[in-house]
Amino acid sequence: MKNLLFLLSCSILFISCDKLEEPDILGSYAHTPEDCIPGDNPEFSCGRFITLSAGGVADVLYGGDIISRTTYKLKGDKIKIENNDQFGVELTFKKLDDGTLREESDKSIWFPIEFD
């Protein structure tokens, strides 16, 4: 009987571990619009970036100097970043085969970035 309970608990553990796998989209992505001229003042920056973290957490800098924390949801190859009180824009991305993201409203390409 103890062996049966042990096998049952091990099975449940292995099944649960499969659900803990994180999606392969985790990381940071950046996009700089064509008409963006970087300046010395980060308050007026036009560069954009997002960081997708485990647990559906997204940090978004969509121009300016304030990073907003919000949530995202996955549906197939689409990533939907939710709007909230701090970040009033809803963004939808499509994951492309080359590892980049395409923002669906303006078709801009966001490239993965690495921080040293």
N, CA, C and O atoms as a GROMACS GRO file, in nm:
protein
  464
    1MET      N    1   0.082  -0.119   0.000
    1MET     CA    2   0.000   0.000   0.000
    1MET      C    3   0.087   0.126   0.000
    1MET      O    4   0.055   0.224  -0.067
    2LYS      N    5   0.198   0.123   0.077
    2LYS     CA    6   0.287   0.238   0.081
    2LYS      C    7   0.349   0.263  -0.057
    2LYS      O    8   0.366   0.378  -0.098
    3ASN      N    9   0.383   0.154  -0.127
    3ASN     CA   10   0.441   0.169  -0.261
    3ASN      C   11   0.342   0.232  -0.357
    3ASN      O   12   0.380   0.313  -0.441
    4LEU      N   13   0.216   0.195  -0.345
    4LEU     CA   14   0.112   0.251  -0.431
    4LEU      C   15   0.096   0.401  -0.405
    4LEU      O   16   0.085   0.479  -0.499
    5LEU      N   17   0.095   0.441  -0.278
    5LEU     CA   18   0.086   0.583  -0.245
    5LEU      C   19   0.208   0.660  -0.293
    5LEU      O   20   0.197   0.772  -0.342
    6PHE      N   21   0.324   0.599  -0.279
    6PHE     CA   22   0.447   0.663  -0.327
    6PHE      C   23   0.443   0.684  -0.478
    6PHE      O   24   0.476   0.792  -0.526
    7LEU      N   25   0.402   0.581  -0.553
    7LEU     CA   26   0.392   0.594  -0.699
    7LEU      C   27   0.289   0.698  -0.739
    7LEU      O   28   0.310   0.774  -0.833
    8LEU      N   29   0.177   0.701  -0.667
    8LEU     CA   30   0.074   0.800  -0.697
    8LEU      C   31   0.124   0.942  -0.673
    8LEU      O   32   0.102   1.030  -0.755
    9SER      N   33   0.193   0.963  -0.560
    9SER     CA   34   0.244   1.097  -0.532
    9SER      C   35   0.354   1.137  -0.630
    9SER      O   36   0.363   1.254  -0.668
   10CYS      N   37   0.439   1.043  -0.672
   10CYS     CA   38   0.541   1.074  -0.773
   10CYS      C   39   0.478   1.109  -0.907
   10CYS      O   40   0.524   1.200  -0.976
   11SER      N   41   0.372   1.038  -0.943
   11SER     CA   42   0.302   1.068  -1.069
   11SER      C   43   0.245   1.208  -1.068
   11SER      O   44   0.256   1.282  -1.166
   12ILE      N   45   0.184   1.244  -0.957
   12ILE     CA   46   0.126   1.379  -0.945
   12ILE      C   47   0.236   1.484  -0.954
   12ILE      O   48   0.217   1.588  -1.016
   13LEU      N   49   0.350   1.457  -0.892
   13LEU     CA   50   0.462   1.551  -0.896
   13LEU      C   51   0.512   1.571  -1.038
   13LEU      O   52   0.535   1.684  -1.080
   14PHE      N   53   0.529   1.463  -1.114
   14PHE     CA   54   0.577   1.475  -1.251
   14PHE      C   55   0.476   1.544  -1.342
   14PHE      O   56   0.514   1.620  -1.431
   15ILE      N   57   0.350   1.518  -1.321
   15ILE     CA   58   0.246   1.586  -1.401
   15ILE      C   59   0.247   1.735  -1.371
   15ILE      O   60   0.234   1.817  -1.462
   16SER      N   61   0.262   1.771  -1.243
   16SER     CA   62   0.266   1.911  -1.204
   16SER      C   63   0.387   1.983  -1.261
   16SER      O   64   0.378   2.100  -1.298
   17CYS      N   65   0.500   1.915  -1.268
   17CYS     CA   66   0.622   1.977  -1.321
   17CYS      C   67   0.607   2.016  -1.467
   17CYS      O   68   0.665   2.115  -1.511
   18ASP      N   69   0.531   1.940  -1.543
   18ASP     CA   70   0.509   1.975  -1.684
   18ASP      C   71   0.441   2.110  -1.697
   18ASP      O   72   0.468   2.184  -1.792
   19LYS      N   73   0.354   2.143  -1.605
   19LYS     CA   74   0.281   2.270  -1.611
   19LYS      C   75   0.368   2.388  -1.572
   19LYS      O   76   0.332   2.503  -1.600
   20LEU      N   77   0.483   2.363  -1.507
   20LEU     CA   78   0.568   2.472  -1.461
   20LEU      C   79   0.663   2.523  -1.568
   20LEU      O   80   0.734   2.621  -1.545
   21GLU      N   81   0.666   2.460  -1.683
   21GLU     CA   82   0.754   2.507  -1.789
   21GLU      C   83   0.714   2.647  -1.832
   21GLU      O   84   0.596   2.676  -1.853
   22GLU      N   85   0.812   2.732  -1.846
   22GLU     CA   86   0.788   2.870  -1.886
   22GLU      C   87   0.793   2.880  -2.038
   22GLU      O   88   0.867   2.806  -2.103
   23PRO      N   89   0.716   2.971  -2.095
   23PRO     CA   90   0.719   2.987  -2.241
   23PRO      C   91   0.854   3.039  -2.288
   23PRO      O   92   0.928   3.102  -2.213
   24ASP      N   93   0.886   3.012  -2.414
   24ASP     CA   94   1.016   3.053  -2.468
   24ASP      C   95   1.020   3.199  -2.510
   24ASP      O   96   1.116   3.242  -2.576
   25ILE      N   97   0.920   3.275  -2.475
   25ILE     CA   98   0.918   3.417  -2.509
   25ILE      C   99   0.973   3.505  -2.397
   25ILE      O  100   0.983   3.627  -2.413
   26LEU      N  101   1.008   3.444  -2.285
   26LEU     CA  102   1.055   3.524  -2.172
   26LEU      C  103   1.182   3.598  -2.210
   26LEU      O  104   1.269   3.544  -2.278
   27GLY      N  105   1.192   3.722  -2.166
   27GLY     CA  106   1.308   3.804  -2.195
   27GLY      C  107   1.267   3.946  -2.230
   27GLY      O  108   1.152   3.985  -2.211
   28SER      N  109   1.363   4.022  -2.280
   28SER     CA  110   1.340   4.162  -2.314
   28SER      C  111   1.346   4.183  -2.464
   28SER      O  112   1.423   4.118  -2.535
   29TYR      N  113   1.264   4.274  -2.511
   29TYR     CA  114   1.255   4.307  -2.653
   29TYR      C  115   1.253   4.459  -2.668
   29TYR      O  116   1.199   4.530  -2.583
   30ALA      N  117   1.312   4.508  -2.776
   30ALA     CA  118   1.320   4.652  -2.796
   30ALA      C  119   1.283   4.689  -2.939
   30ALA      O  120   1.299   4.610  -3.032
   31HIS      N  121   1.232   4.810  -2.953
   31HIS     CA  122   1.200   4.866  -3.085
   31HIS      C  123   1.229   5.016  -3.080
   31HIS      O  124   1.190   5.085  -2.986
   32THR      N  125   1.296   5.066  -3.182
   32THR     CA  126   1.320   5.208  -3.196
   32THR      C  127   1.251   5.255  -3.324
   32THR      O  128   1.290   5.212  -3.433
   33PRO      N  129   1.151   5.342  -3.314
   33PRO     CA  130   1.083   5.392  -3.433
   33PRO      C  131   1.180   5.462  -3.528
   33PRO      O  132   1.281   5.517  -3.484
   34GLU      N  133   1.150   5.460  -3.657
   34GLU     CA  134   1.238   5.520  -3.759
   34GLU      C  135   1.263   5.667  -3.735
   34GLU      O  136   1.374   5.716  -3.759
   35ASP      N  137   1.162   5.741  -3.690
   35ASP     CA  138   1.177   5.885  -3.672
   35ASP      C  139   1.231   5.922  -3.534
   35ASP      O  140   1.229   6.039  -3.495
   36CYS      N  141   1.280   5.823  -3.459
   36CYS     CA  142   1.332   5.845  -3.324
   36CYS      C  143   1.473   5.902  -3.332
   36CYS      O  144   1.561   5.844  -3.396
   37ILE      N  145   1.494   6.015  -3.266
   37ILE     CA  146   1.628   6.074  -3.255
   37ILE      C  147   1.663   6.072  -3.107
   37ILE      O  148   1.611   6.152  -3.029
   38PRO      N  149   1.753   5.981  -3.068
   38PRO     CA  150   1.787   5.972  -2.926
   38PRO      C  151   1.850   6.101  -2.876
   38PRO      O  152   1.931   6.163  -2.945
   39GLY      N  153   1.811   6.141  -2.758
   39GLY     CA  154   1.864   6.264  -2.700
   39GLY      C  155   1.930   6.235  -2.566
   39GLY      O  156   1.936   6.120  -2.521
   40ASP      N  157   1.980   6.340  -2.505
   40ASP     CA  158   2.045   6.326  -2.375
   40ASP      C  159   1.944   6.316  -2.261
   40ASP      O  160   1.979   6.270  -2.152
   41ASN      N  161   1.822   6.357  -2.283
   41ASN     CA  162   1.722   6.359  -2.178
   41ASN      C  163   1.635   6.233  -2.188
   41ASN      O  164   1.555   6.222  -2.281
   42PRO      N  165   1.649   6.138  -2.094
   42PRO     CA  166   1.571   6.014  -2.102
   42PRO      C  167   1.422   6.035  -2.083
   42PRO      O  168   1.342   5.948  -2.117
   43GLU      N  169   1.384   6.151  -2.028
   43GLU     CA  170   1.242   6.179  -2.008
   43GLU      C  171   1.168   6.188  -2.142
   43GLU      O  172   1.048   6.162  -2.148
   44PHE      N  173   1.238   6.226  -2.246
   44PHE     CA  174   1.175   6.241  -2.377
   44PHE      C  175   1.220   6.133  -2.474
   44PHE      O  176   1.217   6.154  -2.596
   45SER      N  177   1.262   6.020  -2.423
   45SER     CA  178   1.309   5.910  -2.506
   45SER      C  179   1.195   5.854  -2.591
   45SER      O  180   1.081   5.849  -2.546
   46CYS      N  181   1.227   5.812  -2.712
   46CYS     CA  182   1.125   5.754  -2.797
   46CYS      C  183   1.147   5.604  -2.816
   46CYS      O  184   1.067   5.538  -2.883
   47GLY      N  185   1.252   5.549  -2.759
   47GLY     CA  186   1.276   5.405  -2.765
   47GLY      C  187   1.173   5.332  -2.682
   47GLY      O  188   1.119   5.386  -2.585
   48ARG      N  189   1.145   5.207  -2.720
   48ARG     CA  190   1.045   5.127  -2.651
   48ARG      C  191   1.105   4.991  -2.615
   48ARG      O  192   1.185   4.936  -2.690
   49PHE      N  193   1.066   4.939  -2.501
   49PHE     CA  194   1.105   4.802  -2.471
   49PHE      C  195   1.003   4.737  -2.379
   49PHE      O  196   0.930   4.804  -2.307
   50ILE      N  197   1.001   4.605  -2.384
   50ILE     CA  198   0.918   4.526  -2.294
   50ILE      C  199   1.004   4.413  -2.238
   50ILE      O  200   1.096   4.364  -2.303
   51THR      N  201   0.972   4.373  -2.117
   51THR     CA  202   1.032   4.256  -2.056
   51THR      C  203   0.919   4.164  -2.013
   51THR      O  204   0.834   4.203  -1.933
   52LEU      N  205   0.919   4.043  -2.067
   52LEU     CA  206   0.819   3.943  -2.032
   52LEU      C  207   0.882   3.848  -1.932
   52LEU      O  208   0.982   3.783  -1.961
   53SER      N  209   0.823   3.841  -1.812
   53SER     CA  210   0.877   3.759  -1.704
   53SER      C  211   0.782   3.643  -1.672
   53SER      O  212   0.668   3.638  -1.720
   54ALA      N  213   0.832   3.551  -1.593
   54ALA     CA  214   0.753   3.436  -1.552
   54ALA      C  215   0.629   3.482  -1.475
   54ALA      O  216   0.630   3.588  -1.412
   55GLY      N  217   0.525   3.404  -1.482
   55GLY     CA  218   0.403   3.435  -1.409
   55GLY      C  219   0.314   3.538  -1.476
   55GLY      O  220   0.221   3.590  -1.414
   56GLY      N  221   0.341   3.570  -1.603
   56GLY     CA  222   0.257   3.665  -1.676
   56GLY      C  223   0.280   3.810  -1.641
   56GLY      O  224   0.190   3.893  -1.656
   57VAL      N  225   0.400   3.844  -1.594
   57VAL     CA  226   0.433   3.982  -1.558
   57VAL      C  227   0.509   4.048  -1.673
   57VAL      O  228   0.602   3.990  -1.728
   58ALA      N  229   0.469   4.168  -1.709
   58ALA     CA  230   0.534   4.244  -1.815
   58ALA      C  231   0.573   4.382  -1.764
   58ALA      O  232   0.494   4.451  -1.700
   59ASP      N  233   0.696   4.421  -1.794
   59ASP     CA  234   0.742   4.558  -1.768
   59ASP      C  235   0.753   4.626  -1.903
   59ASP      O  236   0.815   4.574  -1.995
   60VAL      N  237   0.692   4.744  -1.914
   60VAL     CA  238   0.680   4.811  -2.043
   60VAL      C  239   0.732   4.954  -2.033
   60VAL      O  240   0.692   5.029  -1.943
   61LEU      N  241   0.820   4.990  -2.125
   61LEU     CA  242   0.861   5.129  -2.143
   61LEU      C  243   0.822   5.165  -2.286
   61LEU      O  244   0.887   5.121  -2.381
   62TYR      N  245   0.718   5.245  -2.299
   62TYR     CA  246   0.664   5.278  -2.431
   62TYR      C  247   0.689   5.425  -2.458
   62TYR      O  248   0.594   5.503  -2.474
   63GLY      N  249   0.817   5.464  -2.463
   63GLY     CA  250   0.854   5.604  -2.477
   63GLY      C  251   0.857   5.669  -2.340
   63GLY      O  252   0.785   5.628  -2.250
   64GLY      N  253   0.939   5.769  -2.324
   64GLY     CA  254   0.951   5.837  -2.195
   64GLY      C  255   1.049   5.767  -2.104
   64GLY      O  256   1.140   5.699  -2.151
   65ASP      N  257   1.029   5.783  -1.973
   65ASP     CA  258   1.124   5.726  -1.878
   65ASP      C  259   1.058   5.647  -1.766
   65ASP      O  260   1.124   5.613  -1.668
   66ILE      N  261   0.929   5.617  -1.779
   66ILE     CA  262   0.858   5.544  -1.674
   66ILE      C  263   0.829   5.403  -1.722
   66ILE      O  264   0.764   5.382  -1.824
   67ILE      N  265   0.879   5.306  -1.645
   67ILE     CA  266   0.852   5.166  -1.674
   67ILE      C  267   0.726   5.126  -1.600
   67ILE      O  268   0.716   5.143  -1.478
   68SER      N  269   0.629   5.074  -1.673
   68SER     CA  270   0.502   5.033  -1.614
   68SER      C  271   0.499   4.882  -1.600
   68SER      O  272   0.541   4.809  -1.691
   69ARG      N  273   0.450   4.834  -1.488
   69ARG     CA  274   0.434   4.691  -1.466
   69ARG      C  275   0.289   4.656  -1.491
   69ARG      O  276   0.198   4.720  -1.437
   70THR      N  277   0.268   4.555  -1.572
   70THR     CA  278   0.134   4.508  -1.605
   70THR      C  279   0.140   4.357  -1.623
   70THR      O  280   0.235   4.293  -1.579
   71THR      N  281   0.041   4.300  -1.686
   71THR     CA  282   0.037   4.156  -1.708
   71THR      C  283   0.024   4.126  -1.856
   71THR      O  284  -0.014   4.212  -1.936
   72TYR      N  285   0.056   4.002  -1.891
   72TYR     CA  286   0.035   3.957  -2.028
   72TYR      C  287  -0.028   3.819  -2.026
   72TYR      O  288  -0.017   3.745  -1.929
   73LYS      N  289  -0.093   3.786  -2.138
   73LYS     CA  290  -0.153   3.654  -2.155
   73LYS      C  291  -0.109   3.599  -2.290
   73LYS      O  292  -0.092   3.673  -2.387
   74LEU      N  293  -0.091   3.469  -2.294
   74LEU     CA  294  -0.054   3.400  -2.418
   74LEU      C  295  -0.176   3.329  -2.475
   74LEU      O  296  -0.254   3.267  -2.402
   75LYS      N  297  -0.191   3.339  -2.606
   75LYS     CA  298  -0.296   3.265  -2.675
   75LYS      C  299  -0.237   3.223  -2.809
   75LYS      O  300  -0.237   3.300  -2.905
   76GLY      N  301  -0.188   3.100  -2.815
   76GLY     CA  302  -0.121   3.052  -2.936
   76GLY      C  303   0.010   3.127  -2.954
   76GLY      O  304   0.093   3.128  -2.863
   77ASP      N  305   0.028   3.189  -3.070
   77ASP     CA  306   0.151   3.266  -3.094
   77ASP      C  307   0.130   3.415  -3.069
   77ASP      O  308   0.214   3.496  -3.107
   78LYS      N  309   0.019   3.451  -3.004
   78LYS     CA  310  -0.011   3.591  -2.971
   78LYS      C  311   0.018   3.618  -2.824
   78LYS      O  312  -0.008   3.535  -2.738
   79ILE      N  313   0.071   3.737  -2.799
   79ILE     CA  314   0.100   3.784  -2.664
   79ILE      C  315   0.022   3.912  -2.645
   79ILE      O  316   0.042   4.010  -2.718
   80LYS      N  317  -0.067   3.912  -2.549
   80LYS     CA  318  -0.150   4.030  -2.526
   80LYS      C  319  -0.109   4.094  -2.394
   80LYS      O  320  -0.125   4.034  -2.287
   81ILE      N  321  -0.056   4.216  -2.402
   81ILE     CA  322  -0.017   4.292  -2.283
   81ILE      C  323  -0.137   4.376  -2.242
   81ILE      O  324  -0.187   4.459  -2.318
   82GLU      N  325  -0.182   4.352  -2.121
   82GLU     CA  326  -0.304   4.416  -2.071
   82GLU      C  327  -0.278   4.561  -2.033
   82GLU      O  328  -0.168   4.597  -1.991
   83ASN      N  329  -0.380   4.643  -2.049
   83ASN     CA  330  -0.369   4.780  -1.998
   83ASN      C  331  -0.410   4.782  -1.852
   83ASN      O  332  -0.486   4.696  -1.807
   84ASN      N  333  -0.360   4.878  -1.778
   84ASN     CA  334  -0.398   4.897  -1.637
   84ASN      C  335  -0.396   5.045  -1.608
   84ASN      O  336  -0.380   5.126  -1.699
   85ASP      N  337  -0.413   5.082  -1.482
   85ASP     CA  338  -0.419   5.225  -1.446
   85ASP      C  339  -0.290   5.298  -1.480
   85ASP      O  340  -0.294   5.414  -1.521
   86GLN      N  341  -0.177   5.231  -1.463
   86GLN     CA  342  -0.048   5.296  -1.487
   86GLN      C  343  -0.013   5.295  -1.635
   86GLN      O  344   0.044   5.392  -1.686
   87PHE      N  345  -0.045   5.187  -1.703
   87PHE     CA  346  -0.012   5.172  -1.845
   87PHE      C  347  -0.142   5.163  -1.922
   87PHE      O  348  -0.206   5.058  -1.922
   88GLY      N  349  -0.182   5.270  -1.988
   88GLY     CA  350  -0.314   5.279  -2.048
   88GLY      C  351  -0.326   5.228  -2.190
   88GLY      O  352  -0.425   5.257  -2.257
   89VAL      N  353  -0.228   5.152  -2.238
   89VAL     CA  354  -0.230   5.103  -2.376
   89VAL      C  355  -0.233   4.952  -2.373
   89VAL      O  356  -0.163   4.889  -2.294
   90GLU      N  357  -0.314   4.892  -2.459
   90GLU     CA  358  -0.315   4.748  -2.473
   90GLU      C  359  -0.235   4.712  -2.598
   90GLU      O  360  -0.261   4.767  -2.706
   91LEU      N  361  -0.140   4.622  -2.584
   91LEU     CA  362  -0.053   4.583  -2.695
   91LEU      C  363  -0.073   4.435  -2.725
   91LEU      O  364  -0.091   4.354  -2.635
   92THR      N  365  -0.068   4.401  -2.853
   92THR     CA  366  -0.074   4.262  -2.894
   92THR      C  367   0.043   4.235  -2.987
   92THR      O  368   0.064   4.307  -3.084
   93PHE      N  369   0.118   4.131  -2.956
   93PHE     CA  370   0.234   4.092  -3.034
   93PHE      C  371   0.212   3.953  -3.090
   93PHE      O  372   0.138   3.872  -3.034
   94LYS      N  373   0.276   3.927  -3.202
   94LYS     CA  374   0.280   3.793  -3.259
   94LYS      C  375   0.425   3.747  -3.256
   94LYS      O  376   0.514   3.819  -3.301
   95LYS      N  377   0.448   3.628  -3.203
   95LYS     CA  378   0.582   3.573  -3.200
   95LYS      C  379   0.616   3.519  -3.339
   95LYS      O  380   0.544   3.436  -3.393
   96LEU      N  381   0.726   3.567  -3.395
   96LEU     CA  382   0.769   3.523  -3.527
   96LEU      C  383   0.871   3.411  -3.514
   96LEU      O  384   0.932   3.393  -3.409
   97ASP      N  385   0.890   3.336  -3.621
   97ASP     CA  386   0.978   3.220  -3.620
   97ASP      C  387   1.124   3.254  -3.591
   97ASP      O  388   1.198   3.170  -3.539
   98ASP      N  389   1.167   3.376  -3.622
   98ASP     CA  390   1.308   3.413  -3.602
   98ASP      C  391   1.337   3.464  -3.460
   98ASP      O  392   1.448   3.509  -3.433
   99GLY      N  393   1.239   3.456  -3.368
   99GLY     CA  394   1.259   3.499  -3.230
   99GLY      C  395   1.221   3.643  -3.203
   99GLY      O  396   1.230   3.688  -3.089
  100THR      N  397   1.179   3.715  -3.304
  100THR     CA  398   1.135   3.853  -3.285
  100THR      C  399   0.986   3.855  -3.257
  100THR      O  400   0.917   3.753  -3.270
  101LEU      N  401   0.936   3.972  -3.218
  101LEU     CA  402   0.793   3.993  -3.197
  101LEU      C  403   0.746   4.102  -3.293
  101LEU      O  404   0.819   4.198  -3.320
  102ARG      N  405   0.625   4.087  -3.345
  102ARG     CA  406   0.566   4.191  -3.430
  102ARG      C  407   0.446   4.248  -3.357
  102ARG      O  408   0.352   4.176  -3.323
  103GLU      N  409   0.450   4.379  -3.334
  103GLU     CA  410   0.338   4.447  -3.270
  103GLU      C  411   0.227   4.458  -3.373
  103GLU      O  412   0.249   4.510  -3.483
  104GLU      N  413   0.109   4.413  -3.340
  104GLU     CA  414   0.002   4.397  -3.438
  104GLU      C  415  -0.060   4.528  -3.486
  104GLU      O  416  -0.108   4.533  -3.599
  105SER      N  417  -0.061   4.634  -3.406
  105SER     CA  418  -0.128   4.757  -3.451
  105SER      C  419  -0.046   4.833  -3.554
  105SER      O  420  -0.102   4.883  -3.652
  106ASP      N  421   0.086   4.843  -3.535
  106ASP     CA  422   0.167   4.919  -3.631
  106ASP      C  423   0.265   4.832  -3.709
  106ASP      O  424   0.344   4.883  -3.788
  107LYS      N  425   0.261   4.700  -3.686
  107LYS     CA  426   0.346   4.602  -3.757
  107LYS      C  427   0.496   4.624  -3.732
  107LYS      O  428   0.578   4.579  -3.812
  108SER      N  429   0.531   4.691  -3.622
  108SER     CA  430   0.672   4.712  -3.591
  108SER      C  431   0.733   4.582  -3.539
  108SER      O  432   0.666   4.501  -3.475
  109ILE      N  433   0.862   4.563  -3.568
  109ILE     CA  434   0.935   4.445  -3.526
  109ILE      C  435   1.016   4.479  -3.401
  109ILE      O  436   1.089   4.578  -3.398
  110TRP      N  437   1.002   4.397  -3.299
  110TRP     CA  438   1.072   4.414  -3.172
  110TRP      C  439   1.175   4.302  -3.162
  110TRP      O  440   1.142   4.184  -3.174
  111PHE      N  441   1.300   4.340  -3.139
  111PHE     CA  442   1.412   4.246  -3.137
  111PHE      C  443   1.448   4.207  -2.994
  111PHE      O  444   1.442   4.292  -2.904
  112PRO      N  445   1.485   4.081  -2.972
  112PRO     CA  446   1.531   4.042  -2.838
  112PRO      C  447   1.659   4.115  -2.802
  112PRO      O  448   1.746   4.135  -2.888
  113ILE      N  449   1.672   4.153  -2.676
  113ILE     CA  450   1.794   4.221  -2.630
  113ILE      C  451   1.850   4.144  -2.511
  113ILE      O  452   1.776   4.077  -2.437
  114GLU      N  453   1.977   4.153  -2.495
  114GLU     CA  454   2.048   4.089  -2.382
  114GLU      C  455   2.108   4.199  -2.297
  114GLU      O  456   2.167   4.294  -2.349
  115PHE      N  457   2.093   4.186  -2.166
  115PHE     CA  458   2.159   4.279  -2.074
  115PHE      C  459   2.282   4.212  -2.019
  115PHE      O  460   2.277   4.095  -1.980
  116ASP      N  461   2.394   4.283  -2.017
  116ASP     CA  462   2.517   4.225  -1.964
  116ASP      C  463   2.524   4.232  -1.816
  116ASP      O  464   2.621   4.188  -1.756
   0.00000   0.00000   0.00000
